Amino acid sequence: MKNHDVVIIGAGLAGLRCAARVAASGRGVTLLEAEDVVGGRQRTIARDGFLLDRGFQVLNPAYPAVKRWVDIAELDLRAFPVGVRVRRENGVAELSHPLRHPSTILRTLRSGLVSPRDAAALLRWVVPVLLRPRAVISGTDRALTEGLDRVGLRGPLRTEVLETFLAGVIADDSGQTSDAFVRLLVRMFVLGAPGVPAAGIGALPAQLARKATAAGADIRLGMRVQNLRAHTDGVELDVTGSDPIRARDVVVAVGPGAVTDLLDIPRPATKGLQTWWFSADSAPTASAMISVDGRRQGPVVNTVVMSNAAPRYAPPGKHLIEATCLLASGATEPDVRRHLAEIWGVATADWQLFQRDDIPDALPAQPAPLSTERVPRHSEHVYLAGDHRDTASIQGALVSGERAARALLG
C-alpha cells in the first residue's frame, strides 16, 4: 500500500485550486480524478470543427478569485455584450448596460420595458450590493421573490427581463433562490463583462491544472475513489482498478452529486439544466447578445449565437446556436425548435442538432438564507471543497478550494 502526504479527490475548479495552494506550501500533493480530463462540470469537447461546452458556461473576469488566480489574458476571453435581447408580444427589444453602451440608453428608454418607477426600484435593489457587498451577505436574507417585492420592482423590467434572464443563470424560476446570492451575481454582471475562453470553457481548468502541476502537484486521471476509511494517523482510499492507498490528509473536492458516495453527509440539493447545441449555415442574428423570451411561452430560458461571440466555436461558414432549458421542463426537440423560431424570428427546421446535455447537478441550490464559508474540515484528516460549500459559481468553487487548503495547512 503506497503512502501519500495529501490526496485531493476531484480535479474540478475547487480541487485544482486546492492542489496548487497546498503544493506551493511544500507538501506533497496527489490529485485523483475519475474522468479522463480535468474540469468537473467545466469541460469542452471538439466535434467536427465545433467546440461544445458541457452546459452554457460563462466566465466573469470581475470575480475576485478569478482576478487573483486565473490568467484571463492567456484564456483570450471572448465577451458577450453586457445586455439582453427580449422577445416581446410586439417584437424584440434590447437592454444594454448604460455605462458600457451609452449610445443605447435612448433605445432602452423607448423599449417599454423600463419605467421610471421600475428603474428606481432596480437601483434600490442593486446599489447596496455594489457599495457594501459584505453587508448584503451578512444581513437579513429572503427569497428572491420577496426581495424584489420589497423594493417595489413589479413591472415588465422584472417579469420580462430580470426573472427570465436569471432563470437560466441560477437554474431556477421558482423565485425561491436567495435574494442575497442573486444580488451578488448581478453585482458581478454590472462590474464585469462575462464571456468564454476562445478555446472553450475547458481552457479554464486546463490552465489551473498547469499551475497546480508547476507548483508540484501530481495529477492522475482515470482514478476513481470508491471509499474512504479514516485511521488515527490518516485515511485509506479504495481506488477502482488499483491497490488501496494511504494519505496523511484528504480533501474531497467532488461535485454535489458524488460527495455523499464518499462521506456521510446530507446530499447537497442541486438544480438541473438542459442545453441544446445547433449548427446552422446562417446565423439568426449578427449579435452576440443573450436572448430571452419575455412572454415565457416555451421551455427555452436563454439562447445565444455562440459563434458570434467566440468565432472558434464553429468552423468557417457555420454558426453555433446554444439554447438552455430548465431540466425540470422536460423539453423535447420539437418544443425547443418551435420556441427558438419564435425567439429569433427565423425558421429552425434546417438547423442540425449537434448535442443535448442533461445536467441534473448543474448548480448547487442556493435557498435563503444564504450560507457561505462552510467549515471545510470534516474530520481530523478529511476536508471538503466545492461550490456546494460556498456559492454556486466559479468564484465559490475557487474560494472553497483555497479555504480547504488553508484549513489543511493551518
N, C-alpha and C positions, 0 to 999 in steps of 0.2 A: 504494500500500500504506500503510495507516494505522498509525502508531506509537502504542503504549501504554506506560505505565510498568510496571504489574503486571497480568497477566491470571491470573485464577483459573478453572480449568475444573471445573465441577460445583457446583451450589447445594444440596448436601446439608448436613447439620449442620456437617461439618468445613469445607467451603468457605465457608459463611456466617459462621462464627466467624472464620476466617482473614481474610475480606474486611473485617469490622468492625474487627479489630485493625490491619490494615495501613492501612486508610483513616484510622483515628483518628491514625495517626502522621504524616499529611500527604501520603503518597504517593498517586498516582492509581491507582485500582483499577477494573478492569472484570471482572465475573464473568459467564462464559458458561455457560448451562445448556441442554442439548439438549432437555429436555422443555418443556412449556408451563406448568409450575408448579414452584416451588421445593420442596425437601424430600428429594429422592432416595427412599430407602425409607420415609421418614416422610411419608405423604400420606393424605388423606381425600377421598372422593367423596360427594356428596349425591345420593341417588336415592330418589324417591317418598317424601320425608319422612324417610328413614333416613340416618344417617351411617355410612359403611363405611370403616374404616381398611384400608390395604393390609397385611394381617397383624395379628396380635394385638399391638398396640403399647402399652406402658405406660411412663410417665414416673415416675421415682423422685426426689422432691424432696430426698432425702438426698445425692444425688451432689454432691460439692464443686463441680464445674464448673457444674451446674445452679444451685446456690445463688449462684454468682458471676456468671453471665452470662444467666440466664433470670428473667423476672418471673413467678413462679409465681402470684401473686395475679391478674395480668391474665388468665392462662390459665383461671382458675376450675377448678382441678383437682378432679376427682371421684374420690375414693379408693375402692379396693376394701378390704373388711375384711382385716386382716392375719392370714391363716389359710388353711386349705384344707379343703374338703369331700371326703371319701374314700368312694367306693363300695367296700364290702367284701362278702364272701360272705354275711354275715348281716345286711346292712343298710347304713346310712350313719353315718359318724362325722365330727365336725368338730373340727379342731385349730386353736386360735387363739393369737395372740401373748399370753403370760401377763401381760405388763405393760400391753398395750393393752386387753386384755379379761379382767381378773382374775376376773370372775364366771364365766368358762368353765373355770377351772382344774380344778374337781372333775369336770366333764363330760369333760375331756380325759383325766384320770387313769383314768376309768371306761371309756374307749373301747376298751381292749385294745390300743391302738397304741403306748403308751408304758410301757415297763418302767423301773424304777429304773436298771438296768444300761445300757439304751439312752440314757436321759436323761443319765447321767453321761458316756457316750461322746460324745454330741452336744455337750455342754459342752466336752469336751476338744478337739473339732474346731473349735468356733466361738469360744471365748473368746480364743485367741491372736490371731485376726484382728480381734476387737473392740478389744483392747488395743494391739496393735502391728502394724497392717496392713503397714507398710513392711518389717518383719522377715519377714512371710509372703511378700511379693513377692520379696525378695532371698534368701530361704532356699531350702533344698532343696525342689524340687517333684517331683510324681509324678502319675500318672493318678488320677482321682477314685476309681476302684475301690480302688486301693492306699491312698489316703488314708483312706477310710472303714474299710478293713480294719485299718489301722494303729492307729486309736483304738478298735477293737473294736465298731463300730456294725454290727450284723448282723441285728437283728430286724425286725419289721414297720414300725417307725418309719423304717427305711431302705428296705425293699423296697416297702412300700405307699404311703409318703408322700414321703420325700425324693427317691428316684430317679424316681418317677413325675412329681412336680411339676417337678423340674429338667429332665426330658427336653424339656418344652415351652419352658423358659426358655433353654436352651443349644442347642436343636435337635439333641440327641444323646442316644441311650440306650445307647451302647456302653460307657460308663464310662471312656473314654479322654481326655476333656477334662481340662485342667489342674486339679488339686485346688486350687491357689492361686487360680486365677481364679474357680472356683465359690465358694470361701470368701469372696472379696471381694464377689461378688454377694449371698451370704447375709448378709454384714455389712450391706449396704445395705437388704435386706429387714427386718433387725432394727431398724435405725436409722430407716428411713423408712416412709412409707405410700404405696406406688405407686398410681398412678391414671391417668386420661386427662383431657386438657383437655375442658371441657364441649362445645366445638365440634369435637372430634376431634383426633387426633394431628397433623394438618396445621397446627393453630394454632401449634405449636411452631416449625417452620421459618418460618412466616409472620411470627412475631414477630421471629425472628433476622434475617430479610430486612429488616424495617422498621428495625431497629437498624443494620444494615450500610448501608442507604441513607441514614439520618440521619447516619452518620459520613462519608459522601461516596462510597460505592461505587456504581458503575453496574451494575445487574443486567439482563442481557439474556437473555430466554427464547427458545427455539427456535433456539439457536445450537449446532450440533453440531460439535465439533472432531474432525477426521479424522486429522490428522497433525501432528507437531512436527518442526521442523528446527532444530538448535542452530547458532548462529553465535558468533563470538568476542565479540560485543557484545550478544547477546540471543538470542531464539528467534522463529522464524517459524511461524505456525499456519495450517493449511488449515481453513477452515470451510465446511460444506455450504451451498451456495446463496449464498455471499458471497465477496468478494475475500479473499485471504490478509491476515493482519495480523501485525504485529511487536510484540514486547514485550521490555522490558528483563529482566524476570523472570517466570516462570510457576510457578504452583502447580497440580499435578494432584491434584484432590480428588474424583475419580470413584470409584465403587464397585469392589469387588474383581473383579467380572465384566467391567469395562471398562478397567481400568488398563493391562492388557497390550496393548490396542489402540493405546495412545499411547506406552508406554515399554517398553524391552527389559528386563523384569524377570520373574521367575517368577510365574505366576498364583497369587494367594493362594487357599489352599484354603477352601472355604465349606461351610456346612451349609444344607440346604433345608427349608422348611416349607410346609405347605398349610393354608390357613384357609378355613372354611366359614361363611357367614352365613345364618341362617334367621330368618324372621319368623313370629310366632305371635300368635293372638288372646289366648291365656292364657299367662302365664309358668309354667314348670315349678316355680318356687320364688319366694318373695319375697326371698330372699337374693341379695346381690351377690358372695358368696364364690366363688372359683375352685374348680371341681370336677375331680377326677381319679379314675381307676379303679385302685384298689389291687390289683385282681385281674389287671390288664393283659390283658384279654380282648377287645381291639379296637384299632383304629387311633388313636382319639382320645387325645391326651396331656393335654389340658385343655379345659375348656369353661366358659363363664360367661354369665349373662344380662346383657349389656352395658347394657341399658336400666334395669336395677335400680340400677346404679352411676351411670350418666350418662343421665338421662331424655331428653336431647335427641337421643340416638342413634336414637330411634324416635318416630314420630308418636303423638299421643294415641290410646289404645285398642289400640295394637300393642306388641309386645315384640320385641327383637332378641337372638338367641342366637348366640354365637360358638363355634366348635369348631376346635381346632388339631390337625393330624396331622403327623408327620414326612413330608416329601415322599417319602422312600425307601419308605414303607409302601405306596405305590400304592393308597391308599384309594379306594373307589368310593362313590357316593352311598348305595346300599343298605347298605354296610358302616357308613358314618357314622351313618345314621339308626338302624340297629339298635343301635349302640353307645351313642348318645345316649339312646335309650329306656331302656337298662339303667342308665346313669349317673344319669339324672334320675328314673327310675321313672315315666315318663309315655309315652303314645303320641306319636309324632312324625310319623305319616303325613300329618297335615294341615298340618305346618309348610311354609312356602313357602321354597324355596331361592332366596336373592337373588343370591348371588355366591360363586364359588370362586376363590381366588387361589393359584396355584402359584408359589412364590418360591424359585428354585434357589439364589440368593445371599442368603438371608435374614440369615445371620450368618457372619462370618469364623470358620473353625475355630480353636480355641484349645487345641492339644495341649500336653502338658507337654514340656519345662519352659516356664513362662510367659515370654513375651518382650514387654516393653513398651518404650515410649520409643525406637522405632527412629529412627535418624538421618533427619531429613526431607530433607536435601539429597541430590539425585540426581546433579546435575552443577552446573557453575558457575552456571547461571541457572535451573535447574529444581529444584523442591521437590515433595515428596509429602505428602499428608494424607489421613486417613480412618481409620475404626475398624479397618481391617486393618493399620494402622501402630501401633496401641496395643492396647486391649482391645475386645472385641466388645460395645459398649454405647454408649448415648448419651454417657456420661462419656468413653469412649475417643474418640469422634468429635470432641467439643468440644475436648478436651485436645490431640488431634492437630492440629486446625486452629490452635489457639493456638500450639503448638510450631513449626509450619511458618512462621507469621507472624513469630515471634521470630527464627527462623533466618534468614529472608529479610532482616529489618530489621537483624539484628546483623552 
